[in-house]
Amino acid sequence: MSPDVVFLPAFILFLTVIVLAVLSWAVPVRLWIEAIFSGVRLSLGSLVGMRLRKVSPPSVVRPLIAATKAGLHMDSSQLEAHFLAGGDVDRVVRALISADKANIDLPFQQAAAIDLAGRDVFEAVQVSVNPKVVQTPRVAAMAKDGIQLIAIARVTVRANINRLVGGAGEETILARVGEGIVSTIGSADSHKAVLENPDAISKTVLGKGLDSGTAFEILSIDIADVDVGKNIGAELQADQAEADKRVAQARAEERRAMAVAEEQEMKARVE
């Protein structure tokens, strides 16, 4: 038997395997069947087009299947455009499904804009449904009687979907609450008044509208702990007394030096 006769079928078989492998990659038949049985109407041509446009079909089709099963009507071209823009299609679709179940009005364009702005849109929807608690670091402030107080506050916030793009984050909320605590303690005549009624801090700070311009709405501010720190007033008085003492000593030394110099001058005149 001629070698060419043996080689030709093997070459054809090898070529067939290569072609089938390329076709199975370019034409995701399995994914197409999965979409059809899930109620998503997609043509094989549209899946091939995604490949040609360097879009991963599973990254678009599987979120589309999830949206369809959840009762949302979405277009694959929207998801494809968001994918090409660098967005997270799966996260956006999960956020839309969660918002729909919670009766939150969240259009696809708004969810996509939030995602492209770098925010976690799915987490934002969750926080708008279930508010979360963030805790401030230890905030130190001095009352008018000179006693330092150290407070920790827990802030309950709810995400404001309409202010997520361009709104400040949790860090701003915590910084403003800390500033409000310092201001409230600083205006108290006595540290004892603050210790007796820590809720006064919460009410005062909450009434300042600290969530303005942020992506959150402050629901409550609760003082978790208030500790007595240093007696700053006494320390300042002690420091001032020490400074006055050093000034007095310096002046006394100066007078002594002048007296010694004058004595030496008188002795020189006598001699």
WOTA-V924042 format. One record per residue. N is the residue number from 1. SS is DSSP state (2 for helix, 1 for strand, 0 for the rest). Layout:
n->N ss->SS
n->N ss->SS
//
This chain:
n->1 ss->0
n->2 ss->0
n->3 ss->2
n->4 ss->2
n->5 ss->2
n->6 ss->2
n->7 ss->2
n->8 ss->2
n->9 ss->2
n->10 ss->2
n->11 ss->2
n->12 ss->2
n->13 ss->2
n->14 ss->2
n->15 ss->2
n->16 ss->2
n->17 ss->2
n->18 ss->2
n->19 ss->2
n->20 ss->2
n->21 ss->2
n->22 ss->2
n->23 ss->2
n->24 ss->2
n->25 ss->2
n->26 ss->2
n->27 ss->0
n->28 ss->0
n->29 ss->2
n->30 ss->2
n->31 ss->2
n->32 ss->2
n->33 ss->2
n->34 ss->2
n->35 ss->2
n->36 ss->2
n->37 ss->2
n->38 ss->0
n->39 ss->0
n->40 ss->0
n->41 ss->0
n->42 ss->0
n->43 ss->0
n->44 ss->2
n->45 ss->2
n->46 ss->2
n->47 ss->2
n->48 ss->2
n->49 ss->2
n->50 ss->2
n->51 ss->2
n->52 ss->2
n->53 ss->0
n->54 ss->0
n->55 ss->0
n->56 ss->0
n->57 ss->2
n->58 ss->2
n->59 ss->2
n->60 ss->2
n->61 ss->2
n->62 ss->2
n->63 ss->2
n->64 ss->2
n->65 ss->2
n->66 ss->2
n->67 ss->2
n->68 ss->2
n->69 ss->2
n->70 ss->0
n->71 ss->0
n->72 ss->0
n->73 ss->0
n->74 ss->0
n->75 ss->0
n->76 ss->2
n->77 ss->2
n->78 ss->2
n->79 ss->2
n->80 ss->2
n->81 ss->2
n->82 ss->2
n->83 ss->2
n->84 ss->2
n->85 ss->0
n->86 ss->0
n->87 ss->0
n->88 ss->0
n->89 ss->2
n->90 ss->2
n->91 ss->2
n->92 ss->2
n->93 ss->2
n->94 ss->2
n->95 ss->2
n->96 ss->2
n->97 ss->2
n->98 ss->2
n->99 ss->2
n->100 ss->2
n->101 ss->2
n->102 ss->0
n->103 ss->0
n->104 ss->0
n->105 ss->0
n->106 ss->0
n->107 ss->0
n->108 ss->2
n->109 ss->2
n->110 ss->2
n->111 ss->2
n->112 ss->2
n->113 ss->2
n->114 ss->2
n->115 ss->2
n->116 ss->2
n->117 ss->0
n->118 ss->0
n->119 ss->0
n->120 ss->0
n->121 ss->2
n->122 ss->2
n->123 ss->2
n->124 ss->2
n->125 ss->2
n->126 ss->2
n->127 ss->2
n->128 ss->2
n->129 ss->2
n->130 ss->0
n->131 ss->0
n->132 ss->1
n->133 ss->1
n->134 ss->1
n->135 ss->1
n->136 ss->0
n->137 ss->0
n->138 ss->0
n->139 ss->1
n->140 ss->1
n->141 ss->1
n->142 ss->1
n->143 ss->0
n->144 ss->0
n->145 ss->0
n->146 ss->0
n->147 ss->1
n->148 ss->1
n->149 ss->1
n->150 ss->1
n->151 ss->1
n->152 ss->1
n->153 ss->1
n->154 ss->1
n->155 ss->1
n->156 ss->1
n->157 ss->1
n->158 ss->1
n->159 ss->1
n->160 ss->0
n->161 ss->2
n->162 ss->2
n->163 ss->2
n->164 ss->0
n->165 ss->0
n->166 ss->0
n->167 ss->0
n->168 ss->1
n->169 ss->0
n->170 ss->2
n->171 ss->2
n->172 ss->2
n->173 ss->2
n->174 ss->2
n->175 ss->2
n->176 ss->2
n->177 ss->2
n->178 ss->2
n->179 ss->2
n->180 ss->2
n->181 ss->2
n->182 ss->2
n->183 ss->2
n->184 ss->2
n->185 ss->2
n->186 ss->2
n->187 ss->0
n->188 ss->0
n->189 ss->0
n->190 ss->0
n->191 ss->2
n->192 ss->2
n->193 ss->2
n->194 ss->2
n->195 ss->2
n->196 ss->2
n->197 ss->0
n->198 ss->0
n->199 ss->2
n->200 ss->2
n->201 ss->2
n->202 ss->2
n->203 ss->2
n->204 ss->2
n->205 ss->2
n->206 ss->2
n->207 ss->0
n->208 ss->0
n->209 ss->0
n->210 ss->0
n->211 ss->0
n->212 ss->0
n->213 ss->0
n->214 ss->1
n->215 ss->0
n->216 ss->1
n->217 ss->1
n->218 ss->1
n->219 ss->1
n->220 ss->1
n->221 ss->1
n->222 ss->1
n->223 ss->1
n->224 ss->1
n->225 ss->1
n->226 ss->1
n->227 ss->1
n->228 ss->1
n->229 ss->1
n->230 ss->1
n->231 ss->1
n->232 ss->2
n->233 ss->2
n->234 ss->2
n->235 ss->2
n->236 ss->2
n->237 ss->2
n->238 ss->2
n->239 ss->2
n->240 ss->2
n->241 ss->2
n->242 ss->2
n->243 ss->2
n->244 ss->2
n->245 ss->2
n->246 ss->2
n->247 ss->2
n->248 ss->2
n->249 ss->2
n->250 ss->2
n->251 ss->2
n->252 ss->2
n->253 ss->2
n->254 ss->2
n->255 ss->2
n->256 ss->2
n->257 ss->2
n->258 ss->2
n->259 ss->2
n->260 ss->2
n->261 ss->2
n->262 ss->2
n->263 ss->2
n->264 ss->2
n->265 ss->2
n->266 ss->2
n->267 ss->2
n->268 ss->2
n->269 ss->2
n->270 ss->2
n->271 ss->0
//
